[in-house]
Amino acid sequence: MTSRLVEQLGAQSVAGATAASLAEQIRALILDGRLTVGERLPSERALALELRRSRSTTTRVYSLLEGDGYVSRLHGGSTRVALPHSPPTATNTDDDAAIDLSIASMDSTPGLYDATVRSLPRLAALRGTSGYSLRGLPELREAVARRFTERGVETDADEIIITSGALNAFHLVLATIGRRGERALVEQPTFPHALEALHRHGYRLLPTPVDVTGWDERHLSDTLLRSRPHVAYLIPDFHNPTGASLSDAERSRIATTARNSGTHVVVDETTAELDIDRGWSPLPMAAFSPQVITVGSMSKIAWGGLRIGWIRAERSLIARLLATRPSFELGTALLEQCIAVELLQDMPALTAHVTARLRAGREAVATGLASIGGLSMPPTSGGLSAWLDLGAPISTSLSLASRDHQLILPPGPRFTTGGVLERRLRIPITLPPERMADAMGRLQLAWNDVMAGGASAPREVPSSAVI
């Protein structure tokens, strides 16, 4: 059985790698959070067998990591993930100086303050209630349902539950319908915290490829019919991180195939309203099958600090969700719900702000990349980020080099199930232009470091090995 360490490394990343390179890749997994502090690693002998390398190589790998404080070892016992007692030079940055590109999110909409002030009488009117809101405020559920209807799928407030964000909604869905040990189809790449949620609920993951040009629909459909996964998690609009969108025809075919395979489709619409200039507006995937479960949130169109999300589902599932929810929370904060009601009353203002900010961020990224030889901006008509092709499997090396320039940049494998996509890098387009220009300058310095290092970069692999 493959250990989690080797699964995260990926076979193509370790083929021919030196002990120093392997240690550096494991260090990157630790810094990136893909290996957790205290986690037990394979023994030297077991790791050598898995990697088909000599025992002396794996001994050297663990010795290098131990010397830097990234593992702790007991003689004759286990090797476990650790962190240095003092921050290493590469990450010794203060919050103000560092630029964090691991979070693809904008600051708040200009209307947030006014909406908060307008929401206070609504909140005051609720003082005579218990304050618990298991299903969500009726007026907020009606506003969310109305937005679904405007986008092309008739929706009633009884088909909506208000949650504390989309990820909270996803956990509630999995807690209600989840089956440990079952399979889950996921896009490769995808939102990392969704992968973590599926792992936490005991699912075995089946990846299906997505790129800036779209989905491999045949692969996706064949996987649904052949493996009949219990759950499929999809981001059909401005996919995170590639920015691709499914057409109406693709949505219809995938929804039909999933229904035939008995798969619960959970659609993440967190990015659905992040349009810059796509030029067309697809129907929500729920329009093609009543069984589709949709999760969404206010985090990208209003503010990440406004922890408001929702679930749209059939009434029978809504009843099951409401029965499950009290086991881990008793509802969503009322003040945030009141503010969300006010914000959703003026969707044109929200979407106009989003479009303007994303367009400016996209231009700043394109300008910055133009000055870095070998990198260019792929087509990006909306969404959170640009999904770059680095031309070689150096994403982890570039991520580590970026830390030396106070730039936090997750490598491509962070968005995958098994350490693949080392040629890829996600660059958010959500920062203000001046901040983004600074980030691009730091990226260029890191890029120059990696290019100058030459032999320190991971070995080139055939492009067919990278999905």
Secondary structure, 3 states (H helix, E strand, C coil): CCCHHHHHHCHHHHCCCCHHHHHHHHHHHHHCCCCCCCCEECCHHHHHHHHCCCHHHHHHHHHHHHHHCCEEECCCCCEEECCCCCCCHHHCCCCCCCEECCCCCCCCCCCHHHHHHHHHHHHHCCCCCCCCECCCCHHHHHHHHHHHHHCCCCCCHHHEEEECCHHHHHHHHHHHHCCCCCEEEEEECCCHHHHHHHHHCCCEEEEEEEECCEECHHHHHHHHHHHCCCEEEECCCCCCCCCCCCCHHHHHHHHHHHHHHCCEEEEECCCCCCECCCCCCCCCHHHHCCCCEEEEECCCCCCCCCCCEEEECCHHHHHHHHHHHHHCCCECCHHHHHHHHHHHCCHHHHHHHHHHHHHHHHHHHHHHHHCCCCCCCCCCCECCEEEEECCCCCHHHHHHHHHCCCEECCEHHHHCCCCCCCCEEEEECCCCHHHHHHHHHHHHHHHHHHHHHHHHCCCCCCHHHCC
